[in-house]
């Protein structure tokens, strides 16, 4: 068994042990807020700690950190970025959904080498689907290679996952109006869930303004390895762990990416 397969097994096991037993079963004291509207639960904390311990047992020289510990100690992210081998954990992506009893949440993990994402995992605990990718080697759902099928650009039939509310006011108002040119906008409010929907062809594109690395490194690598096109809205550059407030658009092809950007934000962005 490869290291990637062993990590997949660990991710699945810990989600079953630490996350699923608390789904729709959280006590009042199991939930707190890092900031207004930004919830954290005992499942987030325990999963992050347990996965960190398992990864360090496998790779003692690695630097491992997750969203929750970084929230308390932001400088830890730099250690992951500069490490020869680093791991970045999002223990429960979509925590607000998890708290509400909505199944759209995920456990996500990214392996980095000197700041470059080289492998990623997204596990959807309720549907029991593990998706992983290795840079240059493709993307796999439950061990089966997945490749995006070519699709005609037809806005009237396209489903978006456009997360609009965090954009600056002018762009937000523009996007709210222009997204109506597409069939539907169905953001999951869980990046991991939406990236898997994109990879499976259930949605056609996603748009984000805030691009926290634990939210977007796993899905952007997986979707790219499946044949998708992921770039910064601001300048059309490849998304990296260093990007902040540049926005992010993912689409099935380069041509569709540019068409969608111009439809939603006409004349607003220019590539380098």
CORPE-V492078 format. One line per field, one symbol per residue. ss: DSSP state (A for helix, B for strand, O for the rest). psi: psi as a letter, one per 40 degrees, with the letter a starting at -180 (. if undefined). A space follows every 10 residues. Layout:
ss: ???
psi: ???
This chain:
ss: OOAAAAAAAA AAAAAAAAAA AAOOOOOAAA BBBBBOOBBB BAAAAAAAAA AAAAAAAAOO OOBBBBAAAA AAOOOAAAAA AAOOOBBBBB BBBOAAAAAA OOOOOBBBBB BBBOOBBBBB BBBBOOOOBB BBBBOOOBBB BOOBBBOOOO OOOOAAAOBB BBOOOOOOAA AAAAAAAAAA AOOBBOOOOO AAAAAAAAAO OOOOBBBBOO OOAAAAAAAA AAAAAOOOBB BBOOOOOBOO OOOOOOOBBB BOOAAAAAAA AAAAOOOOOO OO
psi: hidddddddd dddddddddd dehffhidee hihdihegii iddddddddd ddddddddgd eihhiidddd ddgdeddddd deidhihhhg dghfddddde ehegiihihh hihfehheii hhhhddefhh hiihheeiih hfehhhhhih iihgdeehhi ghgddeiidd ddddddddee eidihghefh ddddddddde edidiihidh ghdddddddd dddddeeihh ihddeeihhi eeihfeihhh ieiddddddd ddddghedih i.
